């Protein structure tokens, strides 16, 4: 159910709360898209997170900013901080996707006292101006990924829209035009858009994407071209996880690697055969539940028992996974080394594959305590039953 909270100056923000557990601000992409397209993410994390899906200013029933320049990542971050204060939340997890991930990183840098943890999925941090000055690696990467789809039936109509996106969007006079443009190019956002199940998920996501044309105009009129988060990133002090698809034409390795390198202690996970939307491309095929989940451990709080060490990172250390600065995982299953690429632990993860839901494991990476139990896995009911009996478990290393 949508709610509205009053902000200073007679402004307001619309939001929806899904789940229970650690207070989390979820930031949607765009800029200019309402938070509704992330409802599925929040629902899948509802047993460990209390997610506040806040419509960005200018979207939904959230008041637009007085100055279009405030559609920048910094402007969005300040808006979300005002919402956090109005909701009387203390430290929060910030989890963003795409431009929302850009905002999450900016928020963690500007408001370190408010951000307990930061998860940035498919973050954009280096605009065309800075990329060109450094050799155009991101542009070349984008071209190579786009060209992969040249044989697809939708490519001929979608490619011109991508190539002239800025000009078309600045010429648009109605939000419906922005939404239609997005619908046309959305197949580029995933690695395998022609798979029927992926196409169906994209269609569902597209139906939930409602645009704010003013935000799109502001972004394309200069904010996008000049953005460079790196000077800010050194100010981030909370645990931070950067997740990116290797086949993301917008926010792939050329974006993710320098972002992670600029944040002290950040963890970087590169997902093979994945594009811009991990939650659509690698959805959970399990009914995984977190048992005895509790709130995130406050920074500086010591614990006598060992903390869980990066469960998701082990799952991604499959053969051929070219992960970035990932630390070795100490999770153990049945006494096997999950990094070695063999044994029961790796076989279990191979069976589950990258279909295991990435967004749940993001929270595991950030060491929210609680015993993870893999139960009632689709197609793996014997293993699920073993998990429930306690014969098969993932435990802290």
Rosetta blueprint (number, residue, H / E / L):
1 X L
2 X L
3 X E
4 X E
5 X E
6 X E
7 X E
8 X H
9 X H
10 X H
11 X E
12 X E
13 X E
14 X E
15 X E
16 X E
17 X E
18 X E
19 X L
20 X L
21 X L
22 X E
23 X E
24 X E
25 X E
26 X E
27 X E
28 X L
29 X L
30 X L
31 X L
32 X L
33 X E
34 X L
35 X H
36 X H
37 X H
38 X H
39 X H
40 X H
41 X H
42 X H
43 X H
44 X H
45 X L
46 X L
47 X L
48 X L
49 X E
50 X E
51 X E
52 X E
53 X E
54 X E
55 X L
56 X L
57 X L
58 X L
59 X L
60 X L
61 X L
62 X L
63 X L
64 X L
65 X L
66 X L
67 X L
68 X H
69 X H
70 X H
71 X H
72 X L
73 X H
74 X H
75 X H
76 X H
77 X H
78 X H
79 X H
80 X H
81 X H
82 X H
83 X H
84 X H
85 X H
86 X H
87 X L
88 X L
89 X L
90 X L
91 X L
92 X E
93 X E
94 X E
95 X E
96 X E
97 X E
98 X L
99 X H
100 X H
101 X H
102 X H
103 X H
104 X H
105 X H
106 X H
107 X H
108 X H
109 X H
110 X H
111 X L
112 X L
113 X L
114 X L
115 X E
116 X E
117 X E
118 X E
119 X E
120 X E
121 X E
122 X L
123 X L
124 X L
125 X L
126 X E
127 X L
128 X H
129 X H
130 X H
131 X H
132 X H
133 X H
134 X L
135 X L
136 X L
137 X H
138 X H
139 X H
140 X H
141 X H
142 X H
143 X H
144 X H
145 X H
146 X H
147 X H
148 X L
149 X L
150 X L
151 X L
152 X L
153 X L
154 X L
155 X H
156 X H
157 X H
158 X H
159 X H
160 X H
161 X H
162 X H
163 X H
164 X L
165 X H
166 X H
167 X H
168 X H
169 X H
170 X H
171 X H
172 X L
173 X L
174 X L
175 X H
176 X H
177 X H
178 X H
179 X H
180 X H
181 X H
182 X H
183 X H
184 X H
185 X H
186 X H
187 X H
188 X H
189 X H
190 X L
191 X L
192 X L
193 X L
194 X L
195 X L
196 X H
197 X H
198 X H
199 X H
200 X H
201 X H
202 X H
203 X H
204 X H
205 X H
206 X H
207 X H
208 X H
209 X L
210 X L
211 X E
212 X L
213 X H
214 X H
215 X H
216 X H
217 X H
218 X H
219 X H
220 X H
221 X H
222 X H
223 X H
224 X H
225 X H
226 X H
227 X L
228 X E
229 X L
230 X H
231 X H
232 X H
233 X H
234 X L
235 X L
236 X L
237 X L
238 X L
239 X E
240 X E
241 X E
242 X E
243 X E
244 X E
245 X E
246 X L
247 X L
248 X L
249 X L
250 X L
251 X L
252 X L
253 X H
254 X H
255 X H
256 X H
257 X H
258 X H
259 X H
260 X H
261 X H
262 X L
263 X L
264 X L
265 X L
266 X L
267 X E
268 X E
269 X E
270 X E
271 X E
272 X L
273 X L
274 X L
275 X L
276 X L
277 X L
278 X H
279 X H
280 X H
281 X H
282 X L
283 X L
284 X L
285 X L
286 X L
287 X L
288 X L
289 X E
290 X E
291 X E
292 X L
293 X L
294 X L
295 X L
296 X L
297 X L
298 X L
299 X L
300 X L
301 X L
302 X L
303 X L
304 X L
305 X L
306 X L
307 X L
308 X L
309 X L
310 X L
311 X H
312 X H
313 X H
314 X H
315 X H
316 X H
317 X L
318 X L
319 X L
320 X L
321 X L
322 X L
323 X L
324 X L
325 X L
326 X L
327 X L
328 X L
329 X L
330 X L
331 X L
332 X E
333 X E
334 X L
335 X L
336 X E
337 X E
338 X L
339 X L
340 X L
341 X L
342 X L
343 X H
344 X H
345 X H
346 X H
347 X H
348 X H
349 X H
350 X H
351 X H
352 X H
353 X H
354 X H
355 X H
356 X L
357 X L
358 X H
359 X H
360 X H
361 X H
362 X H
363 X H
364 X H
365 X H
366 X L
367 X L
368 X L
369 X L
370 X L
371 X E
372 X E
373 X E
374 X L
375 X L
376 X L
377 X E
378 X L
379 X L
380 X E
381 X H
382 X H
383 X H
384 X H
385 X H
386 X H
387 X H
388 X H
389 X H
390 X L
391 X L
392 X L
393 X L
394 X L
395 X E
396 X L
397 X L
